[in-house]
Each structure stands twice: as C-alpha cells, then as structure tokens.
C-alpha cells in the first residue's frame, strides 16, 4: 500500500514539473540549501547519514570490509589532503579526470567528454560551490535518472590510502570536483564498487538525458567521419573501445599502446593536408592520463613534419597527457565500437539539424502479470506491457536505400536501478523489444492488450538486434506511416524489473500505453434467472439461515464451503471469512449485514458465472489458473484493467508459484465488483473522478474490508 501511494504521489508531482532540470528531485529527500545552512549555523561540517564514510560505501565484495584492497583506507576531507583545496581550478577540463583503483573507466570517459560542453557540465556540476565561501563540507550534483533529474548531496570525506585519493582524482592535486562527482554517483548507485564495469553511454545518458546510438567499426557507414564531426560540433558525447575475446584480455595493452576492453573519449576530428593529399585524423583520450598510441600521428610520429606548421600548432601535437591523435583509417582498424550520445537530439544522418519529439513511458515487468518473456514464450509474451505509437508524418529527407517514404524513430528501452541491486546479487536482465504494425481493423483497439493470437506467427516490423544484459538497448528504425505497438520484454518470463521506454521521432508522434484504461462491467444475473425457482438452492439457504430468514457471514462461509469443497475440478481451500463479509457487503441492499433469499440467490448466480470463467481459463485442468491467465479471465468477467492494477492483483491473490485457486479468484472478483460499485455510487458526475475527505476515505476502506 505504501509503495502504491508513493507511486501515485510521484506521478502527480511529475505533472507539476518535479524532475525537470530546473526542479530536480531531491535524492533521499535531502535538500542542499537547508542542510548547508544548518551546518553553517551550527559551525559543524556536514556528515552524510545516507552515505556515511564507512566500509559499506566502498563496496560489498571486491571492495568489501574484508577485502585486502580496502585495508588501510582512511576517509579525509580535502583540507586534510592539501593546504588550499579548490573545487574547480581554471575551469573543468579533461585533465581533471585520472582513474584510480576502481574499474570505472567507462564513467571517467563520460566525464571527460562532458567537460567539452560547458552548459551540460555545469548542470551536472553546479559552479556555485567552493571550499571558501559558505563552505560547510557539503556539495551537490545533478544526474538524469530514468526520465527525471535528481539532485544528490554528499559530504566531502573521500577515501584515501597512504595520504592519496584512492579513486578518481585530478592531475591538479588541489582540485576536487571530479572526485566529489564520482562520490555522488557512487551514492546514487549504492557504493563505489557498484560503478565497476559498464558502458560509457550509461554515464553519457545520466549526465545529459540524451539517447545513445552504437556503431560497429568493422562495418562502419560510409559517412561515419561526417557523423562524428557533426556530433562533436553539436556537443554530443562520444566514446570508443576495443573488443576483447576473453576476460584475460581486459585492459591488456597492445604493442602500439592501445588498451583493450577500455573506454576512450573521442575529443576531436580534423582533416589535414598531408603531402598534398587530405588526411583524416581523430583525437582520443585515455582516462588513465597516460598510455598513448605509438603509431602514425602519435605525439612524436614523423607525419607531423609534413603538414602546415600553423595547423600543426593549432592541433597541439603534444596533446595533454593521455590524449593523442591517430589517422581515421587506423582508428577503424584498431577500434571495434563507437558510442554516440545524442544531446540536442539533432539528426546525425543529415547535415540539417532539427529537433526530435520525445515520449517517455515508465513501466514494470511483474511476475505473474506483465513479465511475459520474449517471443519464444507465446503463452505469456502477449502479457508484456504494450505501447502504441501513431506515425503519420514522413521525414523531410529520406535516407538512401529506403524504398518508400518513412518515419524515423529512435527507440530506447532502459532497465532501472540494476546497478544498485548488484550488492544483492542481481545483475542486468537481458532485455529487448519488438515493434508490430497494427492492421487497420485494430487501430482503434487501445483499451486492452492485443491478445496471444495477434502475435502468433506475426513477424515484427522492427526489433532490437538481440536480447542483451545492458542497461539500455536502443536503435534507429525507419517505419512507413501507420500505427504500431511496441512490446518491451525480458528474454526469460517471470522476471521482475522496472523500465522506461523512450520514443524519439523526427516528426511529432502520438503515443499511449495500451491497456491504461480501467473499466468494470461485471456480470449481473437477469431478473428472470433470480426469480426462477430452485429448490436445492432454497434448501441450502434455509439450512443455514437464522430465525429471521437471513444468512450472515459465518453461515454464508459454511454454506459455500460445504458446496464447493465437494468439487474435484477446482482447487479450493475454503472461503476466507473476510471474503464472505465482502460478499454480503456487495449484495446487502438494506444495510443489515446479512442476505435475504433473493440476495443470496443473486450472489450464487454470480459465483456460478465466475466458476464457468475459471474452468474455461484453466486450460491444463489443474484446478488453478496461472497468474498471467488472469487477464483473460478478467476480460471474460467484464473487467478491463491497467497493467498496474494487474500487477497488484498478481501480488495480492497469486501464490508463490504464480497460480490462483478458486477461492482466491472469487475473492478477487468480489473485491473488484465492490470497488466498482462504490465508485459508481460516488461518481455522481460520471467523469471518472471521485474526491473524498479523510473521514469518507476511512469509512469507504472499512466498508469494503468488512
């Protein structure tokens, strides 16, 4: 219940602008200004209770309390490490990022690229902070997290060993913005160790809110140099790496001093005149701050003697430590993968810049309701969340090789919070998505999921290249105008996880979540059915009714259990007394807390109808229904429910094996009927909105719980 209330509160706050870069969410409820003022008033430096300077902040395994790597670690404030610490010295630059004893080169490469764009950098690293004016031992940073900006505060106690910073540090020994940024990101992800291993685009996206694209450098597009040039010009962030064939090759150094399995920042490209011919060059940076390429166009290579001296001076042949030039052809031969994070959302495939349109959905895969797995599992695949996009405007400029006018869409599926869950042994899920063309006859179908039959034998119009255990899978696709459904999924079914789906389109696209509608029209027995004489039912009623010819909760429970416990085609453990109270509450028209014969008969007919639905849905005749089949059963019973309600039902009524017996099924049906009946009574304007005072809400809750 608390989680549900928190989710509703977040959704309402988001509609009011909370989570924008101008109104960032306060991580863990910590407000920077308030905390800093409290420290200034008390004369005490800030000590962060949410991320204390202790072993748990370092890690849980390789950097855990018993690890030899953490022995001798002392947490110190910058003023204990140098006489005059500075937050930023002479502007934040790439040389402020030198890797320490943590395998987060992917993050450092992202930070190095971030320094190339001042506007973006100072959104992540606010400049109004220092070790002099209003210093209180507290600093703040902003990160993008799954559709919203989050402000994280940290104290300035940093892990050191032998008097030196253990992790990220600046070449300038008195500068600390980069080390504090790494600490804030570690806090956001649970520990420093949680940052070990990753893709540079993860850092790119958390610093910008952009979306990434990947290029296989063994099969590069012909225009890749121009793509990189335009990306750098528009402020996009770029990184590259060399693939490894085994774990033993991780950070192995080649004969020409390139590091395998290591993230490099791409910091520039240039075309020079070399011996009368154009030569394309690319500039890279190793976040180690050392170990540089030793091939053609490296710092001391002879090629520099054959270009215009002015251009040579302009390019700064003696690049900063860790930074070097190489020919573009060598780059393609030596490196395997290029990652580009689009910031301004300009098209990288044409020279004319234009804005993209963005729609973002937050969703969840829940065991038993919306975690259907990939297409290999047709019985459950259709239960995954479904999102509909409508494309009706084609691109202004069609790409070469496209046979018909198309709409360009960039899809990004991102799983949430998996890095934080590393310490619990939970890694990244293998995720992917598929896009299906919706035929004309189903274009108005938005109230309920497209069913199993829709997907059987139907090939997708587009899909992610593979299911992979990365935080995000993304791809650019060209689709003819029309309506499509996007199905995000995990590879295996029954895997819990939160995700966000981002849909970028060159032209404005309409998008909505299918099944985000809640409608209830449960079965009501016809008057003729109720009036029809049933001697057996009358005898059952009279057997348990009191002297006033009415039946109460205890008697109702005994009567129903006696009947249904004799059945062999359903698994039945007996109705709970609270379920029987809800049955009476639903049917009791005069408020006596008991049922007359007609009310009892109407209830009986409802239960019989639900029994028929239960048996129809129990395809394997096990006497139970699987939780993911509940969507079908609910539809037959007259209920169309959103994914969130489906998830709540699975958690509330299914057992640990994700099955539901008959008594749980009936309890769910009665609860839904009660809720819809009460809502209709209170929704006098029939606008789908009910406002309740606290007293009314308490009365309603107690009424349905009787």
DRENLOKE-118750 format. One record per residue (C-alpha): residue number from 0; x, y, z. Coordinates in steps of 0.2 Angstrom, whole numbers, plus 5000, padded with zeros to 4 digits. Layout:
<nodes>
  nr    x    y    z
 NUM    X    Y    Z
...
</nodes>
This chain:
<nodes>
  nr    x    y    z
   0 5000 5000 5000
   1 5014 5012 5004
   2 5023 5008 4988
   3 5007 5012 4978
   4 5004 5028 4987
   5 5022 5033 4984
   6 5020 5029 4965
   7 5004 5040 4964
   8 5012 5054 4973
   9 5027 5054 4961
  10 5016 5054 4946
  11 5006 5069 4952
  12 5022 5078 4956
  13 5029 5074 4939
  14 5014 5083 4931
  15 5018 5098 4941
  16 5036 5099 4934
  17 5046 5090 4948
  18 5060 5081 4940
  19 5064 5094 4927
  20 5082 5101 4926
  21 5075 5117 4934
  22 5066 5107 4948
  23 5076 5092 4951
  24 5070 5078 4963
  25 5080 5079 4980
  26 5088 5062 4981
  27 5083 5053 4998
  28 5074 5069 5002
  29 5090 5079 5006
  30 5089 5097 5002
  31 5106 5105 4999
  32 5102 5123 5004
  33 5093 5118 5020
  34 5107 5106 5025
  35 5121 5118 5021
  36 5113 5132 5032
  37 5110 5120 5046
  38 5129 5116 5046
  39 5134 5135 5044
  40 5123 5139 5059
  41 5130 5125 5070
  42 5148 5128 5065
  43 5149 5109 5061
  44 5154 5101 5044
  45 5142 5090 5035
  46 5142 5072 5038
  47 5130 5062 5027
  48 5120 5050 5036
  49 5113 5042 5020
  50 5131 5038 5013
  51 5142 5038 5028
  52 5161 5037 5027
  53 5162 5019 5031
  54 5166 5002 5023
  55 5149 4999 5016
  56 5151 5015 5005
  57 5166 5007 4997
  58 5158 4991 4992
  59 5152 4973 4996
  60 5163 4961 4988
  61 5180 4966 4980
  62 5179 4982 4989
  63 5170 4974 5004
  64 5175 4977 5023
  65 5186 4961 5022
  66 5194 4964 5006
  67 5213 4967 5006
  68 5210 4982 4994
  69 5201 4991 5007
  70 5213 4989 5021
  71 5221 5005 5027
  72 5208 5016 5019
  73 5206 5032 5028
  74 5192 5045 5024
  75 5199 5063 5023
  76 5192 5079 5018
  77 5201 5089 5005
  78 5208 5102 5018
  79 5217 5087 5026
  80 5225 5082 5010
  81 5231 5099 5004
  82 5233 5117 5012
  83 5222 5126 4999
  84 5209 5114 4991
  85 5199 5121 4976
  86 5183 5115 4969
  87 5187 5119 4951
  88 5204 5126 4946
  89 5204 5136 4929
  90 5189 5128 4923
  91 5184 5110 4922
  92 5195 5101 4909
  93 5198 5083 4903
  94 5215 5083 4913
  95 5205 5084 4929
  96 5200 5065 4927
  97 5213 5052 4931
  98 5207 5035 4935
  99 5211 5027 4952
 100 5209 5010 4960
 101 5192 5007 4953
 102 5186 4999 4937
 103 5175 5013 4931
 104 5185 5019 4916
 105 5168 5020 4907
 106 5162 5033 4919
 107 5178 5043 4918
 108 5177 5043 4899
 109 5160 5050 4900
 110 5165 5064 4912
 111 5180 5068 4901
 112 5168 5071 4886
 113 5156 5081 4897
 114 5170 5094 4900
 115 5169 5098 4882
 116 5152 5105 4884
 117 5151 5119 4897
 118 5132 5121 4898
 119 5130 5102 4901
 120 5144 5101 4913
 121 5138 5115 4924
 122 5121 5107 4925
 123 5129 5091 4932
 124 5142 5101 4942
 125 5134 5117 4949
 126 5148 5130 4950
 127 5141 5140 4965
 128 5152 5128 4977
 129 5169 5131 4984
 130 5180 5127 4999
 131 5180 5145 5004
 132 5163 5155 5003
 133 5149 5146 5013
 134 5160 5130 5015
 135 5151 5118 5026
 136 5158 5101 5020
 137 5143 5098 5008
 138 5142 5098 4989
 139 5128 5094 4976
 140 5127 5086 4959
 141 5113 5083 4947
 142 5110 5067 4937
 143 5097 5061 4925
 144 5088 5045 4931
 145 5075 5037 4920
 146 5066 5052 4914
 147 5069 5064 4929
 148 5083 5075 4935
 149 5089 5071 4953
 150 5100 5081 4964
 151 5112 5071 4975
 152 5121 5079 4990
 153 5137 5072 4998
 154 5149 5077 5011
 155 5167 5079 5006
 156 5175 5065 5015
 157 5184 5055 5002
 158 5193 5038 5003
 159 5212 5039 5004
 160 5226 5027 5005
 161 5244 5032 5010
 162 5238 5050 5010
 163 5232 5050 4992
 164 5215 5049 4984
 165 5210 5030 4981
 166 5199 5033 4966
 167 5196 5047 4953
 168 5207 5062 4955
 169 5213 5077 4946
 170 5231 5080 4939
 171 5230 5096 4949
 172 5232 5089 4966
 173 5222 5103 4974
 174 5206 5101 4964
 175 5192 5090 4969
 176 5176 5092 4958
 177 5179 5076 4949
 178 5182 5066 4965
 179 5166 5073 4973
 180 5156 5070 4957
 181 5162 5051 4957
 182 5157 5050 4975
 183 5139 5057 4972
 184 5137 5045 4958
 185 5143 5031 4969
 186 5130 5036 4982
 187 5116 5036 4969
 188 5121 5018 4964
 189 5124 5012 4982
 190 5143 5011 4983
 191 5159 5014 4974
 192 5160 4995 4969
 193 5143 4996 4960
 194 5152 5008 4947
 195 5164 4994 4942
 196 5161 4989 4924
 197 5149 4997 4912
 198 5146 5006 4896
 199 5151 5024 4893
 200 5134 5028 4886
 201 5127 5024 4903
 202 5137 5039 4910
 203 5133 5049 4895
 204 5114 5047 4897
 205 5115 5050 4916
 206 5124 5067 4913
 207 5113 5073 4899
 208 5096 5064 4897
 209 5101 5060 4879
 210 5099 5044 4870
 211 5113 5034 4863
 212 5117 5025 4846
 213 5131 5012 4843
 214 5142 5009 4828
 215 5151 4993 4824
 216 5168 5000 4817
 217 5171 4984 4807
 218 5155 4988 4797
 219 5155 5007 4798
 220 5143 5018 4787
 221 5152 5027 4773
 222 5148 5044 4781
 223 5155 5040 4799
 224 5168 5054 4799
 225 5155 5067 4795
 226 5143 5059 4808
 227 5157 5061 4821
 228 5161 5078 4815
 229 5143 5084 4817
 230 5141 5075 4833
 231 5156 5084 4841
 232 5150 5101 4834
 233 5133 5099 4841
 234 5140 5094 4859
 235 5136 5076 4858
 236 5147 5064 4869
 237 5157 5050 4860
 238 5167 5035 4866
 239 5175 5020 4858
 240 5183 5004 4864
 241 5192 4988 4858
 242 5183 4972 4860
 243 5191 4958 4870
 244 5189 4939 4866
 245 5192 4934 4884
 246 5192 4941 4902
 247 5211 4938 4901
 248 5212 4952 4888
 249 5204 4965 4899
 250 5215 4981 4899
 251 5228 4972 4890
 252 5240 4984 4881
 253 5244 4981 4863
 254 5261 4983 4855
 255 5255 5000 4849
 256 5250 5005 4867
 257 5231 5004 4865
 258 5221 4996 4879
 259 5209 4983 4876
 260 5192 4982 4884
 261 5194 5000 4890
 262 5184 5016 4886
 263 5192 5030 4877
 264 5184 5048 4874
 265 5183 5054 4857
 266 5188 5073 4859
 267 5190 5079 4841
 268 5192 5076 4822
 269 5201 5086 4809
 270 5206 5084 4791
 271 5224 5090 4786
 272 5234 5092 4770
 273 5247 5078 4771
 274 5260 5078 4757
 275 5247 5086 4745
 276 5233 5074 4750
 277 5219 5075 4763
 278 5221 5065 4778
 279 5208 5062 4791
 280 5213 5062 4809
 281 5204 5058 4826
 282 5209 5063 4843
 283 5206 5051 4858
 284 5209 5052 4876
 285 5213 5038 4888
 286 5206 5042 4906
 287 5221 5034 4914
 288 5230 5050 4909
 289 5244 5040 4901
 290 5247 5025 4890
 291 5246 5033 4872
 292 5245 5027 4855
 293 5263 5025 4847
 294 5258 5023 4829
 295 5256 5035 4815
 296 5251 5053 4820
 297 5256 5049 4838
 298 5265 5063 4848
 299 5282 5060 4841
 300 5277 5052 4824
 301 5286 5059 4809
 302 5270 5063 4800
 303 5268 5079 4809
 304 5283 5086 4799
 305 5274 5085 4783
 306 5259 5097 4787
 307 5257 5115 4788
 308 5266 5122 4804
 309 5252 5133 4808
 310 5240 5118 4808
 311 5252 5108 4817
 312 5252 5121 4831
 313 5234 5123 4830
 314 5231 5104 4833
 315 5243 5104 4848
 316 5253 5089 4843
 317 5260 5087 4860
 318 5242 5084 4867
 319 5238 5083 4885
 320 5243 5068 4895
 321 5233 5053 4889
 322 5227 5062 4874
 323 5233 5058 4856
 324 5229 5059 4838
 325 5228 5045 4825
 326 5223 5043 4807
 327 5204 5039 4805
 328 5209 5024 4795
 329 5220 5017 4809
 330 5205 5021 4821
 331 5193 5010 4811
 332 5206 4996 4810
 333 5211 4996 4829
 334 5194 5000 4837
 335 5179 4989 4837
 336 5164 5000 4844
 337 5159 5018 4844
 338 5146 5025 4855
 339 5137 5042 4852
 340 5125 5050 4865
 341 5113 5062 4856
 342 5111 5078 4867
 343 5102 5091 4857
 344 5093 5076 4848
 345 5099 5083 4831
 346 5099 5070 4817
 347 5116 5063 4814
 348 5112 5056 4797
 349 5109 5073 4788
 350 5118 5090 4788
 351 5102 5099 4793
 352 5099 5100 4811
 353 5082 5098 4818
 354 5073 5094 4834
 355 5066 5077 4839
 356 5050 5073 4848
 357 5051 5063 4864
 358 5038 5052 4873
 359 5043 5043 4888
 360 5034 5029 4897
 361 5038 5021 4914
 362 5033 5003 4916
 363 5036 4987 4925
 364 5038 4968 4922
 365 5030 4959 4936
 366 5030 4940 4939
 367 5013 4933 4935
 368 5005 4948 4926
 369 5017 4958 4915
 370 5033 4948 4914
 371 5029 4938 4899
 372 5047 4935 4892
 373 5052 4935 4873
 374 5043 4928 4858
 375 5050 4911 4862
 376 5036 4910 4876
 377 5020 4913 4866
 378 5009 4908 4881
 379 5015 4923 4891
 380 5023 4935 4878
 381 5007 4945 4875
 382 5005 4949 4893
 383 5021 4961 4892
 384 5017 4979 4893
 385 5012 4986 4876
 386 5014 5004 4870
 387 5005 5011 4854
 388 5013 5024 4843
 389 5005 5033 4828
 390 5016 5039 4814
 391 5008 5050 4801
 392 5021 5062 4795
 393 5036 5056 4785
 394 5053 5063 4786
 395 5058 5078 4776
 396 5073 5070 4770
 397 5073 5051 4766
 398 5089 5041 4769
 399 5097 5032 4754
 400 5092 5015 4751
 401 5074 5017 4758
 402 5061 5012 4745
 403 5046 5021 4752
 404 5043 5037 4762
 405 5046 5033 4780
 406 5046 5040 4798
 407 5062 5039 4808
 408 5060 5033 4826
 409 5074 5031 4839
 410 5068 5018 4852
 411 5077 5016 4869
 412 5072 5003 4882
 413 5081 5005 4898
 414 5080 4994 4914
 415 5080 5004 4930
 416 5091 5003 4946
 417 5100 4986 4942
 418 5117 4994 4947
 419 5111 4997 4964
 420 5105 4979 4966
 421 5122 4972 4962
 422 5126 4970 4981
 423 5110 4959 4982
 424 5117 4948 4968
 425 5105 4954 4955
 426 5114 4958 4938
 427 5107 4966 4922
 428 5092 4957 4914
 429 5093 4953 4896
 430 5081 4965 4888
 431 5074 4969 4870
 432 5059 4975 4861
 433 5049 4972 4845
 434 5038 4983 4835
 435 5022 4977 4826
 436 5012 4985 4813
 437 4994 4986 4819
 438 4981 4982 4805
 439 4968 4994 4800
 440 4954 4984 4809
 441 4963 4985 4825
 442 4969 5003 4825
 443 4955 5009 4837
 444 4960 4995 4849
 445 4968 5004 4864
 446 4958 4998 4879
 447 4965 4981 4882
 448 4981 4971 4877
 449 4982 4964 4860
 450 4980 4945 4864
 451 4990 4930 4861
 452 4983 4926 4844
 453 4988 4943 4837
 454 5007 4939 4840
 455 5006 4921 4834
 456 5015 4919 4818
 457 5016 4938 4815
 458 5034 4945 4812
 459 5039 4961 4819
 460 5041 4976 4808
 461 5057 4981 4818
 462 5066 4974 4834
 463 5081 4977 4844
 464 5096 4967 4837
 465 5096 4955 4851
 466 5091 4952 4869
 467 5106 4959 4879
 468 5111 4962 4898
 469 5114 4980 4896
 470 5106 4994 4905
 471 5098 5000 4888
 472 5095 4994 4871
 473 5092 5007 4858
 474 5091 5008 4839
 475 5086 5019 4825
 476 5072 5012 4814
 477 5063 5018 4798
 478 5044 5014 4798
 479 5031 5018 4785
 480 5017 5029 4791
 481 5004 5019 4802
 482 5000 5013 4819
 483 5012 5001 4828
 484 5013 4993 4845
 485 5030 4992 4854
 486 5032 4977 4866
 487 5047 4978 4878
 488 5052 4962 4886
 489 5065 4952 4896
 490 5072 4937 4887
 491 5065 4925 4901
 492 5047 4926 4908
 493 5043 4929 4926
 494 5057 4941 4929
 495 5053 4957 4939
 496 5060 4973 4934
 497 5057 4992 4931
 498 5060 5000 4915
 499 5057 5016 4905
 500 5054 5016 4886
 501 5059 5032 4876
 502 5052 5035 4859
 503 5061 5049 4849
 504 5053 5053 4832
 505 5059 5065 4819
 506 5041 5071 4817
 507 5029 5073 4832
 508 5021 5056 4836
 509 5006 5051 4846
 510 5010 5038 4859
 511 5000 5029 4873
 512 5001 5014 4884
 513 4988 5001 4878
 514 4978 4995 4892
 515 4980 5010 4903
 516 4961 5010 4905
 517 4951 5004 4920
 518 4933 4998 4916
 519 4922 4987 4925
 520 4905 4979 4919
 521 4903 4963 4929
 522 4890 4950 4926
 523 4873 4954 4933
 524 4860 4940 4933
 525 4844 4943 4924
 526 4829 4946 4934
 527 4821 4930 4926
 528 4836 4920 4932
 529 4834 4926 4950
 530 4815 4924 4950
 531 4816 4906 4944
 532 4813 4893 4957
 533 4827 4882 4963
 534 4823 4870 4976
 535 4840 4865 4980
 536 4846 4882 4982
 537 4831 4887 4993
 538 4835 4871 5004
 539 4853 4876 5006
 540 4848 4894 5011
 541 4836 4888 5024
 542 4848 4875 5031
 543 4860 4889 5036
 544 4848 4904 5038
 545 4844 4911 5055
 546 4826 4913 5063
 547 4825 4929 5054
 548 4827 4920 5037
 549 4843 4929 5033
 550 4861 4922 5032
 551 4876 4931 5039
 552 4895 4930 5035
 553 4899 4914 5046
 554 4884 4905 5040
 555 4887 4910 5022
 556 4905 4904 5023
 557 4899 4887 5030
 558 4886 4885 5016
 559 4898 4889 5002
 560 4912 4879 5008
 561 4901 4864 5010
 562 4896 4865 4992
 563 4912 4869 4983
 564 4923 4858 4994
 565 4915 4843 4986
 566 4920 4848 4968
 567 4935 4839 4961
 568 4938 4850 4946
 569 4944 4865 4956
 570 4957 4868 4969
 571 4948 4875 4984
 572 4954 4879 5001
 573 4938 4887 5008
 574 4932 4905 5008
 575 4940 4917 5020
 576 4928 4925 5032
 577 4933 4942 5025
 578 4929 4937 5008
 579 4911 4931 5014
 580 4909 4948 5023
 581 4913 4957 5007
 582 4901 4946 4998
 583 4887 4952 5010
 584 4893 4970 5009
 585 4891 4969 4990
 586 4874 4961 4990
 587 4866 4968 5005
 588 4854 4982 4999
 589 4846 4987 5015
 590 4862 4988 5026
 591 4858 4974 5038
 592 4874 4965 5037
 593 4865 4949 5031
 594 4857 4942 5015
 595 4839 4938 5011
 596 4835 4923 5000
 597 4834 4934 4984
 598 4851 4942 4988
 599 4859 4925 4992
 600 4852 4918 4975
 601 4859 4933 4965
 602 4876 4930 4974
 603 4875 4912 4970
 604 4872 4915 4951
 605 4887 4927 4951
 606 4898 4914 4959
 607 4892 4901 4946
 608 4896 4913 4932
 609 4914 4915 4939
 610 4916 4896 4941
 611 4912 4894 4922
 612 4925 4908 4918
 613 4938 4900 4930
 614 4936 4882 4922
 615 4937 4890 4904
 616 4953 4898 4908
 617 4960 4883 4917
 618 4967 4876 4901
 619 4978 4862 4908
 620 4964 4857 4920
 621 4975 4859 4935
 622 4961 4866 4946
 623 4970 4883 4946
 624 4974 4896 4934
 625 4991 4904 4931
 626 4993 4922 4936
 627 4996 4928 4918
 628 4980 4920 4913
 629 4971 4931 4925
 630 4970 4945 4911
 631 4959 4933 4900
 632 4948 4928 4915
 633 4946 4946 4920
 634 4941 4951 4902
 635 4928 4937 4902
 636 4921 4943 4918
 637 4919 4961 4912
 638 4934 4969 4919
 639 4947 4979 4908
 640 4961 4984 4920
 641 4978 4993 4918
 642 4995 4985 4919
 643 4997 4992 4937
 644 4981 4985 4943
 645 4985 4968 4935
 646 5002 4968 4944
 647 4993 4972 4961
 648 4981 4958 4958
 649 4995 4946 4955
 650 5004 4951 4970
 651 4989 4950 4981
 652 4980 4935 4975
 653 4993 4923 4967
 654 5003 4911 4977
 655 5022 4910 4976
 656 5020 4898 4962
 657 5011 4911 4952
 658 4995 4901 4952
 659 4977 4906 4959
 660 4965 4893 4966
 661 4946 4896 4965
 662 4944 4904 4982
 663 4957 4917 4978
 664 4949 4920 4961
 665 4932 4923 4969
 666 4939 4934 4982
 667 4947 4945 4968
 668 4931 4946 4958
 669 4921 4951 4974
 670 4933 4964 4978
 671 4933 4971 4961
 672 4914 4972 4960
 673 4914 4980 4977
 674 4926 4994 4972
 675 4917 4997 4955
 676 4900 4998 4963
 677 4906 5010 4977
 678 4915 5021 4964
 679 4900 5022 4953
 680 4889 5027 4968
 681 4901 5041 4972
 682 4905 5047 4954
 683 4889 5057 4953
 684 4895 5067 4938
 685 4901 5051 4929
 686 4918 5060 4925
 687 4929 5046 4932
 688 4935 5056 4947
 689 4930 5054 4965
 690 4935 5066 4979
 691 4934 5060 4997
 692 4938 5068 5013
 693 4949 5058 5025
 694 4934 5053 5035
 695 4925 5047 5020
 696 4940 5038 5014
 697 4942 5029 5031
 698 4923 5024 5030
 699 4925 5018 5012
 700 4940 5007 5017
 701 4932 5000 5032
 702 4916 4996 5022
 703 4925 4986 5009
 704 4935 4977 5022
 705 4920 4971 5032
</nodes>
